[in-house]
Amino acid sequence: MRPFQTFPYILFISLTALLSGVLDECLAGLPAASPGLGLLMASQWQGSLLWWSFDPKMPVTAFVEQSLTRFVEAFARRPEG
């Protein structure tokens, strides 16, 4: 592979790491937070877009907001035990 062909991939990895890190910092105060939660939230965001596309009965912004709100609420609860 030529060097210029790897550039988009390297940029994607860098942006993924940056976004995940920022989300990790934002979510660190949640009771059930652990390292890597930012990447999980980014994955939830992407997944919600995919699921919305199968049955777009409501505005995409509302669907994604609902999905991410439920995600954060799940980690806002203290773990039992």
The 8 nearest C-alpha neighbors of each residue, nearest first, counted from 0:
[[1, 4, 2, 5, 3, 6, 8, 7],
 [0, 2, 4, 3, 5, 6, 7, 8],
 [3, 1, 4, 5, 0, 6, 7, 9],
 [2, 4, 6, 5, 1, 7, 0, 8],
 [3, 5, 2, 1, 6, 0, 7, 8],
 [6, 4, 8, 2, 3, 7, 9, 1],
 [5, 7, 9, 3, 8, 4, 10, 2],
 [8, 6, 10, 9, 5, 11, 4, 3],
 [7, 9, 11, 5, 10, 6, 12, 4],
 [10, 8, 12, 6, 11, 7, 13, 5],
 [9, 11, 7, 13, 8, 12, 6, 14],
 [12, 10, 8, 14, 9, 13, 15, 7],
 [13, 11, 15, 9, 10, 14, 16, 8],
 [12, 14, 10, 16, 15, 11, 17, 9],
 [15, 13, 17, 11, 16, 12, 18, 10],
 [16, 14, 12, 18, 13, 17, 19, 11],
 [15, 17, 19, 13, 14, 18, 20, 12],
 [16, 18, 14, 20, 15, 19, 13, 21],
 [19, 17, 21, 15, 20, 16, 14, 22],
 [20, 18, 37, 38, 22, 16, 17, 21],
 [19, 21, 23, 17, 18, 22, 16, 24],
 [20, 22, 24, 18, 23, 19, 17, 25],
 [21, 23, 37, 25, 19, 24, 20, 26],
 [24, 22, 37, 20, 26, 21, 25, 36],
 [23, 25, 21, 27, 22, 26, 20, 37],
 [24, 26, 22, 23, 27, 21, 28, 37],
 [25, 27, 23, 28, 24, 29, 22, 32],
 [28, 26, 24, 29, 32, 25, 23, 33],
 [29, 27, 26, 30, 32, 25, 24, 31],
 [28, 30, 75, 32, 27, 31, 26, 74],
 [29, 31, 77, 75, 32, 76, 28, 74],
 [32, 30, 74, 29, 77, 78, 75, 33],
 [33, 31, 29, 27, 30, 74, 36, 26],
 [32, 34, 36, 35, 31, 27, 23, 29],
 [35, 33, 36, 23, 32, 37, 27, 38],
 [34, 36, 37, 38, 33, 39, 23, 19],
 [35, 37, 39, 38, 34, 23, 33, 40],
 [38, 36, 23, 22, 19, 40, 35, 39],
 [37, 39, 19, 41, 40, 36, 35, 42],
 [38, 40, 36, 42, 37, 41, 43, 35],
 [41, 39, 43, 37, 42, 38, 36, 44],
 [40, 42, 44, 38, 43, 39, 37, 45],
 [43, 41, 39, 45, 40, 44, 46, 38],
 [44, 42, 40, 46, 41, 45, 47, 39],
 [43, 45, 41, 47, 42, 46, 40, 48],
 [46, 44, 42, 48, 47, 43, 41, 49],
 [47, 45, 43, 49, 48, 44, 42, 50],
 [46, 48, 50, 44, 49, 45, 63, 51],
 [49, 47, 51, 45, 46, 50, 52, 44],
 [48, 50, 46, 52, 47, 51, 45, 53],
 [51, 49, 47, 52, 53, 48, 46, 54],
 [52, 50, 48, 55, 53, 49, 54, 47],
 [51, 53, 49, 50, 54, 55, 48, 59],
 [54, 52, 51, 50, 55, 49, 48, 56],
 [53, 55, 52, 51, 56, 50, 57, 49],
 [56, 54, 51, 52, 57, 53, 58, 59],
 [57, 55, 54, 58, 51, 59, 62, 52],
 [56, 58, 55, 59, 62, 61, 51, 60],
 [59, 57, 61, 60, 62, 56, 55, 63],
 [58, 60, 62, 61, 63, 57, 51, 55],
 [59, 61, 63, 58, 62, 64, 57, 65],
 [62, 60, 64, 58, 59, 63, 65, 57],
 [61, 63, 59, 65, 60, 64, 66, 58],
 [62, 64, 66, 60, 65, 61, 47, 67],
 [65, 63, 61, 67, 66, 62, 68, 60],
 [66, 64, 68, 62, 63, 67, 61, 69],
 [65, 67, 63, 69, 64, 68, 62, 70],
 [68, 66, 70, 64, 69, 65, 63, 71],
 [67, 69, 65, 71, 70, 66, 64, 72],
 [70, 68, 72, 66, 67, 71, 73, 65],
 [69, 71, 67, 73, 68, 72, 66, 74],
 [70, 72, 68, 74, 73, 69, 75, 67],
 [73, 71, 75, 69, 74, 70, 68, 76],
 [74, 72, 70, 71, 75, 76, 69, 31],
 [73, 75, 31, 71, 76, 72, 29, 32],
 [76, 74, 72, 29, 30, 73, 71, 31],
 [77, 75, 74, 73, 30, 78, 31, 72],
 [76, 78, 30, 31, 79, 75, 74, 29],
 [79, 77, 31, 76, 80, 30, 74, 75],
 [80, 78, 77, 76, 31, 30, 74, 75],
 [79, 78, 77, 76, 31, 30, 74, 75]]
